[in-house]
Structure formats: C-alpha cells, structure tokens
Amino acid sequence: MPKIAVDAMGGDYAPAEIVKGAVLASLQPDVEIILVGQPEQINLELSRYNQKGKISVVAASETIGMDESPAQAVKTKKDASINVAVALVKDGKADAIVSAGNTGAIMAAALFKLGRISGIERPAIATEFPLPSGKVLLLDMGANVDCKPHHLEQFALMGHIYAKHVMNIANPRVGLLSIGEEKEKGNELTRESWPLIKALPINFIGNIESKEILQGNVDVVVCDGFVGNLILKFAESLAGAVFKLLKTELSRGVLNKIGLAFLIPSLLKLRKKITYEEYGGAPMLGIAGTVFKAHGRAKAAAFNSAIRETVAAVQGDMVGKLGAHL
C-alpha cells in the first residue's frame, strides 16, 4: 500500500481543500496518506469528515509562500511542510510526495534531499493533456525556463520512457516544438537540439508546430519550460473561455435555450474531461523519488486526482523504470 506524503499547507486553498481532497483519496483501499503541516489546522479540517481511510498527521511548523525565493526558503525554513514531506520520502517513511505549493521550492527540496536520477542534469515537469482519444505528454512545463540543447535531449528521452512504460504507449512519437516542421526552423535552442534528439534511440518525428499538439499526431512534445508554461496556462484559460462563449451564445433566443437544455449533459461531460481537476498532478521527471506537483489553485477534486495519479506512479514504479531505461 503506497504511503503518500501530502503537503497540507501548499497551494491557494490550503489546508481546507487539500485535506478534503486527501480524505476523498483515502477512501480508496490502496493508499495511506500522511498530511504534513500545522497539526491544529489539519486536525480541525479532518474533524469535519467521517474518515474511513488511513490518514495520519506529521507536524511541520513553517510554510513556504508562493512569492518566496525557492532555494533560499528551502534552506532557511528547515521545518517547512515541503521540507518535512520530502524528508519522509528520503527516510523511507513515505513512497511519494504531492504538493500544490511553490513549484521552485518543491523542486529545490527534492533536489537537495532526493537528488537526480543518474544521467539527468535538469529534472522536468511533465503534463498530460487530454485528446479526443488518448493523451499527449508535454515537458518541460515550467521547471526550467532557460535550457540548453542537451537539456531538451534529456527531456525527450525521459518523455519517451514515461510515455512507453507509464502511459503504456508502445512506440511513442516524440516531437520537438518549433515554429516550423523543417529542422532548420526555430530558434538557436531548437535548431541545436534537433540533431541531439534525432540521435536518440526513440521514435523522433522531428519538429512539430503548436497546432499539432491536440491533433493526435504526436505522443510526447518537448520544449523548454518557458514555452511549456505559456502553453499550459493558455490551455487552462481557453477551456473556460470556450464554455463561457457557448453559454452566452446558446442562451440567446428561445430556440437556442431549448437546444442548450439538450446540450448541457454533453457539455458537462466534455468540461470534466478537459478540466485540470481531472488531471490534477504533474510528475517531476528526473528526480530520484516520486514527486508530483498539483495545481496551485487545486481544490478538493483536483487534489484527489493528483493523489490518485501519484499512487499510480508509485504502483507503476515510475522512478525505477526511468532509472533503468536511462
């Protein structure tokens, strides 16, 4: 039974929504959850629920804010919830950690305490995007805003391994995000990365344009964290904007309102499929431990999803498979 250390103090809605999401996740029989943070606040939230799952609390007196310098805060706030949670993994008292807190602080704490998988210089955040059929994996989504060609080479290899052995795609198609399909197109980073990725023993399909990400023509999309994070944030806002537009247009006129009544069930199913609440966690690939970053605005449903994804990664031996195949 995987033991998941949950940073109960990280994120915009901590600890209330984090605890609620942990309680929801704990209802599954295959997980034990360790909530890390200020016991008084955590226990107050736990008292609101009739708990049936396995949940324990580990004290941490400090919290790292979203606006703090990650490395400095990790070094100075020794008893911060993210530090304590990562230490539980390091000491073998937990199998993985999930946090909605400061991304840089999570990465820094994980690097300081758990280290990197051999051969990896820069860990990357990987995010699965839903498609009409299946998913597409994008990395890096914001861990490394300034990259060198060999970093993208490593991202491509990690993405290939994750897609094949965790997402169960037999021969994942890996594409390099650029402004044109020709290998000569793009900036200096993409042009110099192309031959490095091409030389890898993976199914590299060359450059792809952003319009192809959601068309099902590629399984793994490689880019630097600056570009990846822009794509992630735009995609999140786009889904909400489209639904608002549909609601506005379909509510005009009697016939449209009648049609809207019939469309609502299908629209709700579609919204559930593409909302980040269903894809609440993103693995930090390259860390020598299972570390998942939940959305900073994660509420209970999203955090429940993040914990479930973390459990699946532990059960699928994500770190072991990455290390073995690298």
N, C-alpha and C positions, 0 to 999 in steps of 0.2 A: 504494500500500500504506500504510494508516494506521499511524502511529507512536504507540503508546500509552505514556505515562509512568506507571509504576506506583509508588506509594508503598509500598516494600517493608517499611517499618518501622511502618506504621499498622495498628491492629487488635489484637485479643486474642491472635492466634496468629502474629503477625509475628516473624521473617521466614519461618519454615519453611513455613507453609501458603500464604502469599502467593506465595512463589517457586514452590511446587509448582503452584498454580493458574495462574501465569504460564507455566510450562512446558507445562501442558496446553493453554492457549490458543494458545501459539506453534506448536503442531502444525498449526494451520490455515494455509493458504498465503497468506492475505490480511492478515497483521498482522505488525508488527515491534514488539517490546516493549523498553522501556528501564526497567530496575529501578533505582530511586533509593533510596540508603541507605548503610549501612556496608558497604563492599566485602568486608571479611574475612568477615562473617556471610553476606552474599548469595552469595559465591563458594563458601563451604563448603556451602551448601544446593544450589547449582547442581551441585556435584561429585557429588551423589547420583544424578543423572539423565543419561541418554544423550540429550543435547539434539539436536534436529533442526530446531528453529525458529530464528528470528532474535531473539536476546536479547543486549542489551548492558547494561553497568552504569555508572551515574553516581554518583559519591561524594557523600554528604551526612553530615556528622559528628554532627548533632543530630537528636533526635526529640521531637515534641510529644506529651505524655501525654494520656490521656483526661480526667484530672482538672485539667488546667491551664487557666488563663484564655485563651480562644482568641485574642482580639485582642492581648493582651499578649505571649503566647508567639510569635505570628507576627512581632511587631515586634522582639522581643529575640533570638529564635533564628533569625538570618538564614540559617544553614546547615542548618536543619531539613529533613528529607526532603520534607515537603509544600511548603515554600517553593521548594526546588530543582526539584521536579517541575512546579510551576505556572510557574516561570520558563522551563522548557524549552518550554512551550506559548507563552508570551509571546514568546519569541525565535524561534519558528518551527521549533524543533528537534523538537517533538512536536506531534501533532494533537489530543491529548486527554489527560486525566489521570483515573485512577481510584484511590481510596484508601478504606481501611476505618478510617481514623484518626478523630481528634476532629472531629466534624461542624462545630462552630463554627470550628475552625481552618481547615478546608478552605474554608468559605465566606469567612472573613476573608481568607485568602491569595488566593483567586480574585478577590474584590472589589478588593483592593489592587493586584493585578498585572494582572488582565484587564479589570476594570470591568464595568459593566452594559450590556445592550442598551439602546439609546436608547428612552426612554419607560417603562422599568421602574424602580420605586423599590426594591422588595423582591424579590429572587430567591426562588424556592420549590423545595422538594424534591418531586418527583413520583414516585409509586409505582404500578406496575401490579399489580392484584390479579387472580388467575385466576378465571374463571367457568366454569360447565358448557360454555358456548360463548362464546369470546372473552375479553376482559379489560375491567376498569374502571380508569380512571386517577383517583387521589386526589392532591390537593395543597391545602395545604402539609402535609408530613409531619413538620415539626419545625424548619424553618429560622427561622420567625417565630412565637413564642408569643404575642406581643402585636401584633394587627393593627388597622388602621383600615379603614373600608369601601372606600376606593379601592384598598387592597392586595388585597382579595378580588376586586374588579373586575378587577385585572390578572391575578390567578391564573386567573380564569375565561377570560380571553382567551388566556393562554398555554396553558392546558389544552386549549382548543378547537383552537388551531393545532397543538399537538403531536399530539392525537388524530387530526386530519384528515390531517396531512402526514407524520407518522412512524408512527402506528399504522394509517394508511390507512382510517379510518372516514369515509365520505363526508360525513355530516351529523351529527357527534357531538352527542348530547344532554347538555347541561350542567345539573347540578342544584346547588343551594345547600343544604348540610347544615344542618338545623334540627330543632326538636322537633315540628314540625307542618307540614302541606302549605300552609296558608294563609300569605300573605305577612305577615300581622300577627303570626304566631307567632315565637317565638325571642327572643334577647336583643337588646340595642341594636345590636350589630355586624351580626347577620344582617338585622334589620329595615331598617337604613340601607343595607346592601349590595344588597338586593333590587332597588330601582329602578335602581341604577347598572348592575348586570349585565343587567337587563331591557333597558336602552337599547343594549346592545352588539349588533353585527351577527352574533349567534351563535344557535344553537338552544337558548335557555334554557327549560327546562321548569319552572322555579320551585323551590320548596323541596322537598326530599326528606327522609325520615326515615332513620335509620341502618339500619333493617330492609330498605331497598330497595337498599342498596349492592351486595349479592351476588345480587340477583334478576334482573339483566339489564335493568332498566328505565331505566338511565342509563349514559352512557359516561364522563362526567367529573364528579367530585364535588369541590366547592370548600368548604374550611373553613380556619380558622386553624391554625397549626402546633401549638398546644397540644392541640386536639381531635384533629387528624390523627395526632399521635404516639401518643396514647392508643389510637386505633383500630388503628394499626399493631402496637403491642406486644400488644394484646389478641388480635388475629387470629393473631399468631405463636404465642402460648401456647395458643390454642384448638385449633389443629390437633393439637398434641402431646397435649393433654388428651383429645381425642376418640379418638385412636388408642390411648391407654393404657386408656381406658374399654372400648373394643371388645375389646382384648386380654384384659382382666380378665374381662369377661362371657362371652366366647366360649370361654374356657379352662376354664369350669366345666362339668363333666359330659362323658361320653363322646361323646354326640351333638353337643354344641357343638364339641368338639375336632375331630371329623370334619368338621363344617361349616367350621371355621376353616381347615382344611387346603386346602379348595377356594377359600376366600375370599382367602387370603394373596396370590396373584398380583394380584388386582384391587385389594386394599388397598394393595399396594406401588406400583402404578401411580398410584393416587389420591394417595398421600402424596407421590410425586415431583412430581405436578402442582401441589400446593398448598404445598410447602415453599419457604422463601425461598431455598434453594440453587439453585432453578431461576429465581429472579427476584432475582439477587444484587446488581443495581445500580440506583440511582435517580438520574436526571439532576437537576442543579441548574438549573432553567429561569430564564432572565433574565440569566445570566452571559454575557459576550461571549467565550465559549470553551466547549468541550465538557468538562464536569466531571461525573464520576459518583461517587456515594458508595456504597461497598459496605457491607454489614452489618458492624458491629463484631465480631461473632462469626464472620465468614466464614472457612470453611476452604477447602480447595483447590477443591472442586466449585463452591461459591458464588462464589469469586473468578474462576474460569474463566468462569462465567456473566456476571459483572459486566463482565469484559473483552470478552466477545463482544457484550454489549449496547452497550458503549462504541464498539466498532468499527462496529456497525450505525448508531449515531447519527452517526458521522463520515461514513460512506458515504452516509447519507441527508441530509447537510447540515442537521442539526437546528438549529444556531445560525443559519445563513443563512436558513432558512425562517422561523424565529421573527422574526428581524430584518426580513425583507422584508414579512411579513404584519402585523407590529405597526405 
